[in-house]
Amino acid sequence: MERGGYTYILTNKPHGVLYIGVTSDIAARHAQHREGTGSKFARRYGLDRLVLIEHHATIEEAIAREKALKAWQVELIERINPSWDDLWDIVLD
């Protein structure tokens, strides 16, 4: 029997660092993140605020959605900044 899956987004504060993840057990996974054992990236940035949850009928659908969310970030950057230039110099002008 399939239990489905979830995609989720964590942050450390409003408009903070984002983490997109996938799991079959959202309660257990969120507990891991809150305890600092969920992922190195989430632990490093203190990401324990669960700001988005999406349920999917299958774990495969959840994984596909996670990939789509992550790809969207890349598409946005490549549309606006196709060579992935460091924009810091623009900020300083």
BELPE-V263807 format. One record per pair of residues at least 4 apart in sequence whose ideal C-beta (glycine too) atoms are under 8 Angstrom apart, sorted by the first residue. I is the first residue (numbers start at 1). J is the second residue. D is the distance in whole Angstrom. If there is no record, write none. Layout:
# BELPE-V263807
i=I j=J d=D
i=I j=J d=D
This chain:
# BELPE-V263807
i=2 j=57 d=8
i=2 j=58 d=6
i=2 j=59 d=7
i=3 j=24 d=6
i=3 j=25 d=8
i=3 j=59 d=8
i=4 j=24 d=7
i=4 j=55 d=6
i=4 j=56 d=6
i=4 j=57 d=5
i=4 j=58 d=6
i=4 j=59 d=7
i=4 j=61 d=8
i=4 j=62 d=7
i=5 j=22 d=6
i=5 j=23 d=7
i=5 j=24 d=5
i=5 j=55 d=8
i=5 j=56 d=5
i=5 j=58 d=6
i=5 j=59 d=4
i=5 j=60 d=8
i=5 j=61 d=7
i=5 j=62 d=3
i=5 j=63 d=7
i=6 j=22 d=7
i=6 j=23 d=5
i=6 j=24 d=7
i=6 j=26 d=4
i=6 j=29 d=8
i=6 j=53 d=6
i=6 j=54 d=6
i=6 j=55 d=6
i=6 j=56 d=7
i=6 j=62 d=6
i=7 j=20 d=7
i=7 j=21 d=7
i=7 j=22 d=5
i=7 j=52 d=8
i=7 j=53 d=8
i=7 j=54 d=5
i=7 j=56 d=7
i=7 j=62 d=5
i=7 j=65 d=5
i=7 j=66 d=5
i=7 j=69 d=7
i=8 j=20 d=8
i=8 j=21 d=5
i=8 j=22 d=8
i=8 j=23 d=7
i=8 j=26 d=6
i=8 j=29 d=7
i=8 j=30 d=8
i=8 j=50 d=6
i=8 j=52 d=6
i=8 j=53 d=5
i=8 j=54 d=7
i=9 j=18 d=6
i=9 j=19 d=7
i=9 j=20 d=5
i=9 j=21 d=8
i=9 j=50 d=8
i=9 j=51 d=5
i=9 j=52 d=4
i=9 j=69 d=8
i=10 j=18 d=7
i=10 j=19 d=4
i=10 j=21 d=7
i=10 j=33 d=6
i=10 j=42 d=6
i=10 j=47 d=4
i=10 j=48 d=7
i=10 j=49 d=6
i=10 j=50 d=6
i=10 j=51 d=7
i=11 j=16 d=5
i=11 j=17 d=6
i=11 j=18 d=6
i=11 j=19 d=7
i=11 j=47 d=6
i=11 j=49 d=5
i=11 j=51 d=5
i=12 j=16 d=4
i=12 j=17 d=6
i=12 j=45 d=6
i=12 j=46 d=5
i=12 j=47 d=5
i=12 j=48 d=7
i=12 j=49 d=6
i=13 j=49 d=7
i=16 j=45 d=8
i=16 j=47 d=8
i=16 j=49 d=8
i=17 j=45 d=4
i=17 j=47 d=6
i=18 j=47 d=8
i=19 j=39 d=7
i=19 j=41 d=6
i=19 j=42 d=5
i=19 j=45 d=8
i=19 j=47 d=5
i=20 j=66 d=6
i=20 j=69 d=5
i=20 j=70 d=6
i=21 j=29 d=7
i=21 j=38 d=8
i=21 j=39 d=7
i=21 j=66 d=7
i=22 j=59 d=8
i=22 j=62 d=5
i=22 j=63 d=5
i=22 j=65 d=8
i=22 j=66 d=4
i=23 j=28 d=8
i=23 j=29 d=4
i=23 j=62 d=8
i=24 j=59 d=5
i=24 j=62 d=8
i=25 j=29 d=6
i=26 j=30 d=6
i=26 j=53 d=6
i=27 j=31 d=6
i=28 j=32 d=7
i=29 j=33 d=7
i=29 j=38 d=6
i=30 j=34 d=6
i=30 j=38 d=8
i=30 j=50 d=6
i=31 j=35 d=6
i=32 j=37 d=5
i=32 j=38 d=4
i=33 j=37 d=8
i=33 j=38 d=3
i=33 j=39 d=7
i=33 j=42 d=5
i=33 j=47 d=7
i=33 j=48 d=5
i=33 j=50 d=8
i=34 j=38 d=8
i=34 j=48 d=5
i=36 j=43 d=5
i=37 j=43 d=8
i=38 j=42 d=5
i=38 j=43 d=7
i=39 j=43 d=7
i=40 j=44 d=6
i=41 j=45 d=7
i=41 j=47 d=7
i=42 j=46 d=8
i=42 j=47 d=4
i=42 j=48 d=7
i=43 j=47 d=8
i=54 j=62 d=8
i=54 j=65 d=6
i=56 j=61 d=4
i=56 j=62 d=4
i=56 j=65 d=6
i=57 j=61 d=6
i=58 j=62 d=7
i=59 j=63 d=6
i=60 j=64 d=6
i=61 j=65 d=6
i=62 j=66 d=6
i=63 j=67 d=7
i=64 j=68 d=6
i=65 j=69 d=6
i=66 j=70 d=6
i=67 j=71 d=6
i=68 j=72 d=6
i=69 j=73 d=7
i=70 j=74 d=7
i=71 j=75 d=6
i=72 j=76 d=6
i=73 j=77 d=7
i=74 j=78 d=6
i=75 j=79 d=6
i=76 j=80 d=6
i=77 j=81 d=6
i=77 j=84 d=7
i=78 j=82 d=5
i=78 j=84 d=8
i=81 j=85 d=6
i=81 j=87 d=7
i=87 j=91 d=6
i=88 j=92 d=7
i=89 j=93 d=7
